[in-house]
Amino acid sequence: MLLTTFLVAASYGVHVAPSVWLREILFFQNYKHGIWRHTWTLAVEEHFYVLLPLFLVALIRLSKNRSNPFRPIPYVYGALAITILAMRYATANQPGFRFEDAPKVLFPTHMRIDALFFGVVLGYLRHFQPEFLPNLLKNTRTRLFIQAATVMCLSCILATYEESRFMLSFGLTLVQLGFGGVLVLSLYAQLPTTATFWSALGRRAGNVFAYVGEYSYSIYLWHVAIVAHVLGVIVAAVPVHLGPAMQTVIYVALSIGIGILMARIVEFPALALRNRLFPSASGTVGVVQPTAMPRGAHLAPRFGN
């Protein structure tokens, strides 16, 4: 994607300073502006994947509980979540904080890594406390409470704007808890055993979403370039007027189509090469879905989307 960016910029005679390229290549664009406005999320993810293995190794080395050295994970998340929430609140509510200052909260790794670590907590519970979440959802009242809480947490996305002081502090915490609720409810949902029209429709819809999710990293990676450059060319070239609704349809279709194409051309072959050069210590790792992973590897969810 950066190579394509370089070639397009060169073709238009646009000069980009070497330091800006280095920020993108070395994943520091979430602390100082890089080339693209959306790749800061990849920097947060990359920092997380560097720090998490060090943390897990430290737990293994320091823990006296050899059967479950990861037991402190939920407590570490609690401390981390409270600390980061306090930092976000203090930053967003400091005197003189403006709308334009929102990236100071939204982009830095130390302000956002709690959301990724919450995924580690869910991974820990699923693999090391396998009865905890299913037992929690067996009770109808508890399940309904989790469903209602999930909806309430995610409703703040529609109730306020991203750069508001509430969203930059408590809102981001509620969003991570809400999507965690969606994940838990999806993993442990009680699907109907009888074949009905709605159950079949739900399964087919799930297959479609899973297919798109398989290519979500590349879709995400290319979608800003499409809306910034490709869509404008199409709108200018088409002789008829394209309203906002039609432009949105074209944008979504192109993002998914080009994302799938680039995943097949670049991402999947690169992952296959990775698996050949660095095979898993405990088996073969698939290109998209891992079938066997080293101890602790399943605690790191993939958050490229």
ROMAR-429019 format. One record per residue (C-alpha): residue number from 0; x, y, z. Coordinates in nm, 4 decimals. Each point is the difference from the previous one (the first is absolute). Last residue first. Layout:
fido num->NUM east->X north->Y up->Z
...
END
This chain:
fido num->304 east->-0.9937 north->-0.4064 up->1.1352
fido num->303 east->0.3591 north->-0.1159 up->0.0716
fido num->302 east->-0.0982 north->-0.1171 up->0.3486
fido num->301 east->0.1099 north->-0.3648 up->-0.0023
fido num->300 east->-0.0390 north->-0.1388 up->0.3461
fido num->299 east->0.3090 north->-0.0727 up->0.2123
fido num->298 east->-0.0874 north->-0.2438 up->0.2798
fido num->297 east->-0.0023 north->-0.2841 up->-0.2523
fido num->296 east->0.3791 north->0.0202 up->-0.0115
fido num->295 east->0.0285 north->-0.0953 up->0.3702
fido num->294 east->0.1411 north->-0.3450 up->-0.0668
fido num->293 east->0.1001 north->-0.0281 up->-0.3632
fido num->292 east->-0.2750 north->-0.0172 up->-0.2591
fido num->291 east->-0.1751 north->-0.2639 up->-0.2082
fido num->290 east->-0.2782 north->0.0422 up->-0.2523
fido num->289 east->0.0472 north->0.3714 up->-0.0576
fido num->288 east->-0.2681 north->0.1465 up->-0.2312
fido num->287 east->0.1279 north->0.2197 up->-0.2800
fido num->286 east->0.3114 north->-0.1535 up->-0.1538
fido num->285 east->-0.0116 north->-0.3028 up->0.2257
fido num->284 east->0.2556 north->-0.0631 up->0.2720
fido num->283 east->0.1523 north->-0.3464 up->-0.0112
fido num->282 east->0.0975 north->-0.1711 up->0.3215
fido num->281 east->0.1381 north->0.0500 up->0.3476
fido num->280 east->0.3074 north->0.2151 up->-0.0611
fido num->279 east->-0.1798 north->0.1880 up->-0.2752
fido num->278 east->0.1927 north->0.0301 up->-0.3239
fido num->277 east->0.2158 north->0.3080 up->-0.0592
fido num->276 east->0.1191 north->-0.0032 up->-0.3623
fido num->275 east->-0.2844 north->-0.2135 up->-0.1357
fido num->274 east->-0.2681 north->0.1683 up->0.2113
fido num->273 east->0.1295 north->0.3451 up->-0.0922
fido num->272 east->-0.0116 north->-0.0933 up->-0.3694
fido num->271 east->-0.3650 north->-0.1021 up->0.0393
fido num->270 east->-0.0683 north->0.3274 up->0.1822
fido num->269 east->0.1603 north->0.1964 up->-0.2853
fido num->268 east->-0.1997 north->-0.1995 up->-0.2581
fido num->267 east->-0.3209 north->0.0817 up->0.1946
fido num->266 east->0.0740 north->0.3709 up->0.0350
fido num->265 east->0.1258 north->0.0956 up->-0.3460
fido num->264 east->-0.2025 north->-0.1211 up->-0.3004
fido num->263 east->-0.2900 north->-0.1693 up->0.1813
fido num->262 east->-0.0275 north->0.2757 up->0.2592
fido num->261 east->0.0365 north->0.2616 up->-0.2731
fido num->260 east->-0.2970 north->-0.1417 up->-0.1923
fido num->259 east->-0.2179 north->-0.0336 up->0.3101
fido num->258 east->0.0729 north->0.3601 up->0.1000
fido num->257 east->-0.0589 north->0.1207 up->-0.3555
fido num->256 east->-0.3464 north->-0.1576 up->-0.0014
fido num->255 east->-0.0944 north->0.0984 up->0.3558
fido num->254 east->0.1123 north->0.3605 up->-0.0391
fido num->253 east->-0.1457 north->0.0243 up->-0.3511
fido num->252 east->-0.3421 north->-0.1216 up->0.1151
fido num->251 east->0.0010 north->0.2305 up->0.3043
fido num->250 east->0.1001 north->0.3048 up->-0.2083
fido num->249 east->-0.2468 north->-0.0783 up->-0.2778
fido num->248 east->-0.2873 north->-0.0356 up->0.2494
fido num->247 east->0.1057 north->0.3201 up->0.1785
fido num->246 east->0.0151 north->0.1887 up->-0.3283
fido num->245 east->-0.3493 north->-0.1243 up->-0.0815
fido num->244 east->-0.1344 north->0.1292 up->0.3334
fido num->243 east->0.1849 north->0.3334 up->-0.0273
fido num->242 east->-0.1447 north->0.0733 up->-0.3441
fido num->241 east->0.1675 north->-0.0886 up->-0.3281
fido num->240 east->-0.0817 north->0.2428 up->-0.2806
fido num->239 east->0.0253 north->-0.1517 up->-0.3457
fido num->238 east->0.2951 north->0.0236 up->-0.2424
fido num->237 east->0.2273 north->-0.2235 up->0.2133
fido num->236 east->0.3643 north->0.1117 up->-0.0233
fido num->235 east->-0.0009 north->0.2547 up->0.2838
fido num->234 east->-0.1781 north->-0.2335 up->0.2418
fido num->233 east->0.2353 north->-0.2842 up->-0.0950
fido num->232 east->0.3120 north->0.2123 up->0.0499
fido num->231 east->-0.1273 north->0.1223 up->0.3360
fido num->230 east->-0.0664 north->-0.3554 up->0.1148
fido num->229 east->0.3531 north->-0.1102 up->-0.0863
fido num->228 east->0.1825 north->0.2733 up->0.1915
fido num->227 east->-0.1006 north->0.0635 up->0.3617
fido num->226 east->-0.2788 north->-0.2596 up->0.0308
fido num->225 east->0.2181 north->-0.2707 up->-0.1518
fido num->224 east->0.3146 north->0.0988 up->0.1866
fido num->223 east->-0.1977 north->-0.0083 up->0.3239
fido num->222 east->-0.1327 north->-0.3503 up->-0.0730
fido num->221 east->0.3379 north->-0.1611 up->-0.0724
fido num->220 east->0.1202 north->-0.1188 up->0.3418
fido num->219 east->-0.3475 north->-0.0699 up->0.1345
fido num->218 east->-0.0865 north->-0.2310 up->-0.2867
fido num->217 east->0.3439 north->-0.1611 up->0.0315
fido num->216 east->-0.0575 north->-0.0761 up->0.3680
fido num->215 east->-0.3644 north->-0.1001 up->-0.0474
fido num->214 east->0.0671 north->-0.2828 up->-0.2458
fido num->213 east->-0.1095 north->-0.2837 up->0.2288
fido num->212 east->-0.2569 north->0.2350 up->0.1485
fido num->211 east->-0.1722 north->0.0243 up->-0.3384
fido num->210 east->-0.0339 north->-0.3793 up->-0.0089
fido num->209 east->-0.1129 north->-0.0087 up->0.3644
fido num->208 east->-0.2653 north->0.2624 up->-0.0730
fido num->207 east->-0.1305 north->-0.2061 up->-0.2916
fido num->206 east->0.0037 north->-0.3204 up->0.2045
fido num->205 east->-0.1890 north->0.1722 up->0.2812
fido num->204 east->-0.2646 north->0.1171 up->-0.2465
fido num->203 east->-0.0364 north->-0.3592 up->-0.1171
fido num->202 east->-0.0329 north->-0.1206 up->0.3589
fido num->201 east->-0.2589 north->0.2655 up->0.0828
fido num->200 east->-0.2028 north->-0.0810 up->-0.3108
fido num->199 east->-0.0010 north->-0.3686 up->0.0919
fido num->198 east->-0.1121 north->0.0857 up->0.3542
fido num->197 east->-0.2668 north->0.2334 up->-0.1370
fido num->196 east->-0.1429 north->-0.2521 up->-0.2467
fido num->195 east->-0.0068 north->-0.2720 up->0.2614
fido num->194 east->0.2159 north->-0.3030 up->0.0723
fido num->193 east->-0.0449 north->-0.1021 up->0.3620
fido num->192 east->0.3049 north->0.0103 up->0.2279
fido num->191 east->-0.0217 north->0.3724 up->0.0636
fido num->190 east->0.3413 north->0.1561 up->0.0759
fido num->189 east->0.0905 north->0.0606 up->0.3619
fido num->188 east->0.2559 north->0.2784 up->-0.0264
fido num->187 east->0.3314 north->-0.0667 up->0.1751
fido num->186 east->0.2459 north->0.1489 up->-0.2459
fido num->185 east->-0.2375 north->0.2687 up->-0.1259
fido num->184 east->-0.1035 north->0.1129 up->0.3488
fido num->183 east->0.3658 north->0.0208 up->0.1037
fido num->182 east->0.0996 north->0.1957 up->-0.3112
fido num->181 east->-0.2911 north->0.2433 up->0.0262
fido num->180 east->0.0784 north->0.0548 up->0.3677
fido num->179 east->0.3624 north->0.0763 up->-0.0845
fido num->178 east->-0.1355 north->0.2438 up->-0.2568
fido num->177 east->-0.1896 north->0.1756 up->0.2763
fido num->176 east->0.2902 north->-0.0052 up->0.2460
fido num->175 east->0.2272 north->0.1599 up->-0.2606
fido num->174 east->-0.2657 north->0.2599 up->-0.0817
fido num->173 east->-0.0623 north->0.0821 up->0.3671
fido num->172 east->0.3698 north->0.0677 up->0.0565
fido num->171 east->0.0151 north->0.2267 up->-0.3044
fido num->170 east->-0.3046 north->0.1897 up->0.1251
fido num->169 east->0.1389 north->0.0583 up->0.3499
fido num->168 east->0.2845 north->0.2201 up->-0.1213
fido num->167 east->0.0088 north->0.1224 up->-0.3596
fido num->166 east->-0.3722 north->-0.0666 up->-0.0372
fido num->165 east->-0.0877 north->0.2169 up->0.2980
fido num->164 east->0.2300 north->0.2835 up->-0.1084
fido num->163 east->-0.1584 north->0.0006 up->-0.3453
fido num->162 east->0.2255 north->-0.0803 up->-0.2975
fido num->161 east->-0.1848 north->-0.3139 up->-0.1104
fido num->160 east->-0.3452 north->0.1553 up->-0.0088
fido num->159 east->-0.2826 north->-0.0886 up->0.2344
fido num->158 east->-0.3055 north->-0.2243 up->0.0271
fido num->157 east->0.0751 north->-0.2303 up->-0.2939
fido num->156 east->0.3297 north->-0.1363 up->0.1325
fido num->155 east->-0.1411 north->0.0274 up->0.3534
fido num->154 east->-0.2432 north->-0.2761 up->-0.0962
fido num->153 east->0.2829 north->-0.2546 up->0.0148
fido num->152 east->0.0050 north->-0.0120 up->0.3800
fido num->151 east->-0.3797 north->-0.0067 up->0.0259
fido num->150 east->-0.0307 north->-0.2846 up->-0.2510
fido num->149 east->0.2644 north->-0.2049 up->0.1806
fido num->148 east->-0.1586 north->0.0721 up->0.3375
fido num->147 east->-0.3358 north->-0.1245 up->-0.1284
fido num->146 east->0.1522 north->-0.3216 up->-0.1354
fido num->145 east->0.2043 north->-0.0524 up->0.3168
fido num->144 east->-0.3116 north->0.0536 up->0.2135
fido num->143 east->-0.2000 north->-0.2394 up->-0.2174
fido num->142 east->0.2702 north->-0.2651 up->0.0456
fido num->141 east->0.0094 north->0.0551 up->0.3743
fido num->140 east->-0.3766 north->-0.0279 up->0.0244
fido num->139 east->-0.0057 north->-0.3164 up->-0.2093
fido num->138 east->0.2712 north->-0.1757 up->0.2017
fido num->137 east->0.2005 north->-0.2196 up->-0.2336
fido num->136 east->0.2027 north->0.3020 up->-0.1148
fido num->135 east->0.2289 north->0.0105 up->0.3030
fido num->134 east->0.0455 north->-0.3759 up->-0.0080
fido num->133 east->0.1139 north->0.0232 up->-0.3627
fido num->132 east->0.2387 north->0.2875 up->0.0911
fido num->131 east->0.1676 north->-0.1721 up->0.2971
fido num->130 east->0.0180 north->-0.3602 up->-0.1220
fido num->129 east->0.3050 north->0.0402 up->-0.2252
fido num->128 east->0.2166 north->0.1718 up->0.2632
fido num->127 east->0.3379 north->-0.0415 up->-0.1722
fido num->126 east->-0.1005 north->0.0113 up->-0.3660
fido num->125 east->-0.3140 north->0.2149 up->-0.0108
fido num->124 east->0.0866 north->0.2096 up->0.3051
fido num->123 east->0.3488 north->0.0755 up->-0.1326
fido num->122 east->-0.1317 north->0.0917 up->-0.3437
fido num->121 east->-0.2565 north->0.2327 up->0.1582
fido num->120 east->0.2764 north->0.1672 up->0.2020
fido num->119 east->0.2173 north->0.0262 up->-0.3119
fido num->118 east->-0.2854 north->0.1762 up->-0.1796
fido num->117 east->-0.0072 north->0.2491 up->0.2877
fido num->116 east->0.3683 north->0.0562 up->-0.0739
fido num->115 east->-0.0893 north->0.1380 up->-0.3400
fido num->114 east->-0.2345 north->0.2559 up->0.1528
fido num->113 east->0.2534 north->0.0907 up->0.2701
fido num->112 east->0.2555 north->0.0856 up->-0.2704
fido num->111 east->-0.1752 north->0.3252 up->-0.0843
fido num->110 east->0.1561 north->0.2880 up->0.1953
fido num->109 east->0.3519 north->-0.1477 up->0.0304
fido num->108 east->-0.0096 north->-0.0754 up->-0.3736
fido num->107 east->-0.0573 north->0.3619 up->-0.0949
fido num->106 east->-0.2769 north->0.0730 up->-0.2578
fido num->105 east->-0.3340 north->0.0922 up->0.1559
fido num->104 east->0.1123 north->0.2066 up->0.2983
fido num->103 east->0.2471 north->0.2424 up->-0.1572
fido num->102 east->-0.1998 north->-0.0457 up->-0.3222
fido num->101 east->-0.2857 north->0.1970 up->0.1675
fido num->100 east->0.2031 north->0.3245 up->0.0093
fido num->99 east->-0.1844 north->0.1516 up->-0.2966
fido num->98 east->-0.3232 north->0.0146 up->0.2003
fido num->97 east->0.1781 north->0.2060 up->0.2624
fido num->96 east->0.1603 north->-0.0498 up->0.3423
fido num->95 east->0.0721 north->0.3451 up->0.1457
fido num->94 east->-0.0175 north->-0.1106 up->0.3608
fido num->93 east->0.0401 north->-0.3784 up->0.0455
fido num->92 east->-0.3151 north->-0.2065 up->-0.0328
fido num->91 east->0.1000 north->-0.2272 up->-0.2889
fido num->90 east->0.3472 north->-0.0630 up->0.1433
fido num->89 east->-0.1167 north->-0.0727 up->0.3547
fido num->88 east->-0.2791 north->-0.2266 up->-0.1224
fido num->87 east->0.2312 north->-0.1918 up->-0.2324
fido num->86 east->0.2604 north->-0.0443 up->0.2743
fido num->85 east->-0.2646 north->-0.1156 up->0.2497
fido num->84 east->-0.1389 north->-0.2472 up->-0.2527
fido num->83 east->0.3533 north->-0.1276 up->-0.0584
fido num->82 east->0.0550 north->-0.0616 up->0.3707
fido num->81 east->-0.3400 north->-0.1629 up->0.0545
fido num->80 east->0.0426 north->-0.2304 up->-0.3009
fido num->79 east->0.3555 north->-0.0972 up->0.0967
fido num->78 east->-0.0941 north->-0.0863 up->0.3586
fido num->77 east->-0.2957 north->-0.2093 up->-0.1143
fido num->76 east->0.2026 north->-0.1571 up->-0.2810
fido num->75 east->0.2722 north->-0.1024 up->0.2441
fido num->74 east->-0.2659 north->-0.1602 up->0.2167
fido num->73 east->-0.1455 north->-0.1944 up->-0.2934
fido num->72 east->0.3513 north->-0.1164 up->-0.1073
fido num->71 east->0.1246 north->-0.1093 up->0.3448
fido num->70 east->-0.0987 north->-0.3675 up->-0.0664
fido num->69 east->0.2361 north->-0.0300 up->-0.2984
fido num->68 east->0.2421 north->-0.2440 up->0.1676
fido num->67 east->-0.2659 north->-0.2730 up->-0.0070
fido num->66 east->0.1422 north->-0.3499 up->0.0447
fido num->65 east->0.3407 north->0.1264 up->0.1161
fido num->64 east->-0.1406 north->0.2179 up->0.2786
fido num->63 east->0.3202 north->0.1439 up->0.1456
fido num->62 east->-0.0167 north->0.2871 up->-0.2465
fido num->61 east->0.3102 north->0.2020 up->-0.0791
fido num->60 east->0.1265 north->-0.1670 up->-0.3182
fido num->59 east->-0.3413 north->-0.0732 up->-0.1504
fido num->58 east->-0.1305 north->0.3466 up->0.0900
fido num->57 east->0.3106 north->0.1652 up->-0.1483
fido num->56 east->-0.0406 north->-0.2055 up->-0.3187
fido num->55 east->-0.3610 north->0.1196 up->-0.0258
fido num->54 east->0.1016 north->0.3654 up->0.0440
fido num->53 east->0.2781 north->-0.0257 up->-0.2566
fido num->52 east->-0.2426 north->-0.1706 up->-0.2406
fido num->51 east->-0.2496 north->0.2859 up->0.0514
fido num->50 east->0.2417 north->0.2890 up->-0.0550
fido num->49 east->0.0894 north->-0.0585 up->-0.3655
fido num->48 east->-0.3539 north->-0.0939 up->-0.1030
fido num->47 east->-0.1374 north->0.3062 up->0.1779
fido num->46 east->0.2504 north->0.2297 up->-0.1710
fido num->45 east->-0.1117 north->-0.1386 up->-0.3362
fido num->44 east->-0.3678 north->0.0471 up->0.0821
fido num->43 east->0.0486 north->0.3595 up->0.1078
fido num->42 east->0.2013 north->0.0644 up->-0.3166
fido num->41 east->-0.2673 north->-0.1663 up->-0.2143
fido num->40 east->-0.2616 north->0.2327 up->0.1503
fido num->39 east->0.2135 north->0.2998 up->-0.0982
fido num->38 east->-0.0448 north->-0.1230 up->-0.3575
fido num->37 east->-0.3271 north->0.1907 up->-0.0408
fido num->36 east->0.1107 north->0.3552 up->-0.0899
fido num->35 east->0.2564 north->-0.1051 up->-0.2583
fido num->34 east->0.3444 north->0.1511 up->-0.0477
fido num->33 east->0.1276 north->0.0312 up->0.3555
fido num->32 east->-0.0774 north->0.2455 up->0.2798
fido num->31 east->0.2022 north->-0.0454 up->0.3170
fido num->30 east->-0.1021 north->-0.2257 up->0.2862
fido num->29 east->-0.2321 north->-0.2360 up->-0.1880
fido num->28 east->0.2325 north->0.0051 up->-0.3008
fido num->27 east->0.2699 north->-0.1815 up->0.1971
fido num->26 east->-0.0347 north->-0.3309 up->-0.1837
fido num->25 east->0.3569 north->-0.0360 up->-0.1349
fido num->24 east->-0.1031 north->0.0140 up->-0.3675
fido num->23 east->-0.2629 north->0.2689 up->0.0547
fido num->22 east->0.2224 north->0.2241 up->0.2100
fido num->21 east->0.2885 north->-0.0642 up->-0.2402
fido num->20 east->-0.2059 north->0.1269 up->-0.2942
fido num->19 east->-0.0648 north->0.3251 up->0.1860
fido num->18 east->0.3710 north->0.0375 up->0.0799
fido num->17 east->0.0835 north->-0.0431 up->-0.3696
fido num->16 east->-0.2038 north->0.3148 up->-0.0823
fido num->15 east->-0.2785 north->-0.0493 up->-0.2529
fido num->14 east->0.0318 north->0.1686 up->-0.3385
fido num->13 east->-0.3029 north->-0.0032 up->-0.2285
fido num->12 east->0.0892 north->-0.0045 up->-0.3700
fido num->11 east->-0.3330 north->-0.1568 up->-0.0968
fido num->10 east->0.1686 north->-0.3211 up->-0.1230
fido num->9 east->0.2241 north->0.0039 up->0.3074
fido num->8 east->-0.2994 north->0.0091 up->0.2336
fido num->7 east->-0.1614 north->-0.2896 up->-0.1868
fido num->6 east->0.3214 north->-0.2047 up->0.0116
fido num->5 east->0.0592 north->0.0717 up->0.3696
fido num->4 east->-0.3585 north->-0.0846 up->0.0977
fido num->3 east->0.0197 north->-0.3251 up->-0.1963
fido num->2 east->0.3180 north->-0.0888 up->0.1883
fido num->1 east->-0.1660 north->0.0949 up->0.3284
fido num->0 east->-0.2875 north->-0.2355 up->-0.0775
END
